[in-house]
């Protein structure tokens, strides 16, 4: 584990820590991405660039007086702050990655798109960071930028993982938003009122990565199908284990974490059919049975805490092996092939590429989305 200077705030130090389930910063082979051929789908890329440049949420992330209330006695306050910290770190990670794309790419359309996405993610991170400041919590994003370890991923792995991160982010935010619409007693903080427009940004970012993968046919065929399944599994189980550890936070919102996660996974898996030829067999009863077993093993492993004695180390090793065995069993379940009948058709009211000739027509404004 990296040495973290003691003068940083506790939240900054926590965000700097590297752990399997913590948000990471990523880097990649930018030259390889710069060599991608996208001219054959230029019209679609230009259309989505125009969508980004509309900046639908330019005036959305403005805090109001509700944020100035006293939240010292709010339910699950520490877990809520951790939620803000993890979300802020993840959003800032996207901001930095997309900004690096702008620096290294030469295609003007792709540069413009990544610039807009970096703008969006920076806006989200700033909104979250100001909310933490309201609660008396400091997180230094500049320190994260310069001190946090960067993980290298091949470009195709960046595309798979970021696409899924954006889409599962949409599914998480919209599920919370709709739940709190129906159950306002769970509104422990006003930030959740911003989630509907927020998740539109996440969904739109995923649409771009869907287009980028469709422009490179080899990313969606042959041996890469195994990598698609791997990243689907990795994204789903990471969320499942993280949320199980923070069940009290979801309970404060009036949510059962397990029901919430399974709804999010089902929606994300459905959305992923828009681009992936295969998805995971979440309707197989063994799928969530394996996930629940991983949660039980993780809970047992955490009981050993920071103990360094040989017995605790052996038990942690045994439980990690048990989790790995369950994940391997999940991975080996037959994948669900995507058909035209099951392919995701998009969100009602969300702009879709209208075909060539769109430049001469007025595009409709974004409406309330649904799924």
N, C-alpha and C positions, 0 to 999 in steps of 0.2 A: 504494500500500500504506500502511496506517495506520502512524503512528509508535508504536512499542512501547517504553515506558520500559525502561531497562536494568536497573533494580533487581529486576524480576521474575525468577523462576527460568527457566532455559532451557525447561523443559517448558511453563510458563505462556505464555512468549513464543511458542513454537511453536504452541500451541493458539489463540492470538489471531490468528495470520496468516490472511489470506483468500486462498484459492486455489480453483480450479475443483473440485478433487477432495477438498477438505477438508470436514469436518463444519461445518454452519452453524447459527446461531440464527435462528429465524423469528418473524415477527409477521404479523398478518392483520387483516381487517376484523371485529372481534369483534361489532360491532353487527349486521352482516349475518348472522352465525352465530346471534345471539340472536333474529333474526326467523324462523329456520327453523321450519317446522311439523312437529312430530313426534307430535302427539296421536293420529293415526290408527294409530300403531304403539306406543302407550304401553305396552302389555302386554309387548312384546318388550324395550323399553328398560328397563322395571322389572325384568324377569328378568335382564338382563345386569348391571344395577346390583347386584342381589342377589349375582350371581356375584363381582363385584369386591369387594363388602363381606365376602365369606367370607375374603378375604385368605389364599389358600392358602399363600403363601410367607412368611407373617409371621415364622416362626422359621427360615427357610432360610438367609438371608445372614449367617451367623455363622461367622467364621473359626476355624480350629482350629490346633493346634501345627504342622501341616505348613507353614503360611505363615511360620513363624519360621526355617525352614532357611536356609542360606547359598546364595544363588542367583548369586553373583558370577561363577561359571564356567558358568552355564547356556548352552545353545546359543542363538544368535541373540538374546542378551540385549537389545541396543539395539532390534532390531525388535520384540521382545516388549513392551518399554516403550512403543514407538510404538503398538503395537496397543492397549495399555491406555489410552494418552492419547486416541487417536481414539475408542475405545469410550466412554470416560468423557465426552468432549465431546459425543458424540451422545446419550448417555443424559441428560446434564444439559440439553441442548437440549430434549428432550422434557419433562423435569420443569418447565422454565420456561414452555414453551408451554402445557402443560396447566394450570399454576397461573394463568396469565393468563386462560385460559378460565373458570376458577372465579370470578375477580374480575369478569368482564364479563357472564357469562350469568345469566339469571334463572330459567330452567327448573330446578326443583329436582332432577329426575332427571338431566339432563345435568350440572349442577354436581356432583352426588355422584359420577358416573362419572369426570369429569375430575379430581376431587380424588383418587380412588383411583389413577388412572393416573399422576398427578404423584407420588403416594406411591411407587408401584412404581419409576418412573424415578429418583427421588431415591435410593431404596434401592440401585438398581443403580450409580448414579454414585458413591455413597459407598463401596460395596464395592470398586469399581475404584480409587478414589482412595486408600483405605487400603492396597490391594495395591501401588500405586506407592510409597507411603510406606515399605512394607516393604523396597523395593528402593533406598531412599535418594533417591527422586525426588519432588519437590514440585510439585503443581499447585493453584493457588489458584482454587477455584471461584467465590469472591466476586469476584475480579478479572475472571474470564470473564463473570460476570453483568453487571457494570457497564461493562466496557471492550470486549467483543467486539461487532462490528458485527452488527446484526439485518437479515435479508433479508425484504422484504415479499412475501408470496404471497397471491393471492386465496383465499378460503375453499375453492373447489373444488380448487385446486392443493394446498392444505394437505391436503385429504382424500385425494387421489390419492397424493401423495408420502408422507404419514405412513403410510397403509395399507400401501403397498409397503415402506416402511422397516421397519415392524413385522413383516411377513410374511417379508421376506428376512432379517431378523434372526433369526427363528425358524429358517429353513432353514439359515442359517450355523451357528448354535449347535448345533442337533441333529445336523448332519452331522459337525461336529468331535467332539461328544460320542460319537457312535456309532463313529466311526473309532477314537478313543482307547480305547473299551471293548474293541475287538478288537485294538488295537495299543498296549498300555499302555507300551511302550518309548518312545513318543512323548510321554508325559506330562511335559513339561518344567517344568510348574508345577501345583500342586494346584487352581488356580482353575477349570480345565476340568471338574473333577468336579461343579461347581455348575451346569453349563450346561443339564442337562435341565430342572430346575425353572425355571431362568432363562428358557429359551425358551418355557415355558408362559405366562409373563407377556407376552412379545412376541406370541405367537399370540392371546392373549385381547384384547390391545389392538387388534390387527388386526380381530378379530371385531366389536368395537364400531364401528370405522370402516366396515366392510362394512355393518353395520346402518344407520349414519348415511347412507351413500350410497344404500342401497335405499329409505330414507325420502324421498329427493328424486329422483324419477324422471328429471328433466331432466339430472341429473349423469351418467346412464348411457345417453344417447341423442344422436342427431344429431351436431352438430359436436364435441361432447365426446368422441366416440369417438376423434377424432384426438389430443385431449389425453391420453386414457388411453394410447394407443400411445406418445405422446411420453414420458410419465413412466415407462412400462415400460422403454423403451429407455434413458432417462437413468439410471435406477436400476441397470439391468444393466451398462451400459458403465462407469459410475463404479466399481462394484465390480471389474469385470474389469481395468480399468487400474490401480486401486489395488493389487490383489492381485498382478498381474504385477510391479509395482515391488518387492513384498515377498515374492518367491518363496522366499527363503531362510528366512523365518519358517515358511512352510507346510512346507518341506522338513524343518525341525527337528521338526515334528509327525509327519513321515512321510507328508505329503500332497504330491501334485503339484498346484500351484496351479491349473493349467488344468482338470484333471479335477475338482477340488473346485468351482471356480466354475461349471463347466457343470452339475454335479449340483445345485448350489444354484439356479441359474437355472431348470433344468427343474422342480424342486420348487416354486419360487415361481410360475412361470408356470402350473403346474397348480393351485395353491391359488387364484390370482387369478381363475380361472374361476368361483369361488363368487359373484362379484359383477360382474365385467366381462363385457360381451357379446362382447368380442374380446380376444385376447391376441396375443403375437408368434409368428411362425412359426419357432420354434427348431429344428424338425426339417428345415427347408430347409437344405441344405448350405452355402448362401451366407451364412447368418446368422452362424455362428461363424467362417467364413472372413473376413468383414468385420471381426469383432471382433479376430481374430488380426492382421489387417493394421494395425488401430489400435494394437495393442500394439507392433508393429514400428516404426511411425512415432513413437510416444511414446518408445521406447527411443532412437531416433536423435536426437530432439529434446533429450532429457536429456543427450546427449553434449556439447551445446554449453554446458551448465551456466549460469553467470551471465555468460558473455561478452556484452559490449555492442558489439562491433564490428559494422559494417554487414553483413558476410558472415554472421555468426552470426544476426543478426536476420532476414535474408532467408531463411535456411534454416529457422528456427523458423516463420516465416510460411508457407513452402511446406508444411511438415509439418503445421501446424495445418489448412491448407486440405485436405490429403490426408485427415486424420482426419475433417473435416467432410463430405467427399465420401463417405467410406465409411459414415458414420452416416446420411447422407441416403439412400444406396442401401439400407441396412438398413431404414430407416423406410418406404421405398417397396415393400418386399416385401409381398405380399398378407397381410393379417391373418388369423389363425385364428379363425373365429366359434365362440362357445360354444354347445353344444347341451345338451339335457338328459342325453344319454348321456355327454358329456365333462365336465359340470359337477362341481366338487369337492364331495364329499359330507361332508367333515369328517374329523377325526382320530378313530381308534378310541379309545374311552375318554375322549374330551374332551366335557364337557357341551355339549349342544345344546338350543336352545329347545324345550321339550316341548309347547308349545301352551297355549292358554288353560286356566285351571284349575290351573296349576302351583303357585299359592300355597298350595293346600290339601294338597300332597303333599310329602314329604321328598325333597330333591334328593340324588342320589348324590354321594359324594365323588369328587374327581378321581382318575383312575387313570393309570397310566403310558401315555403317548401314543405313537403310532407313525405313520409315514408311509412 
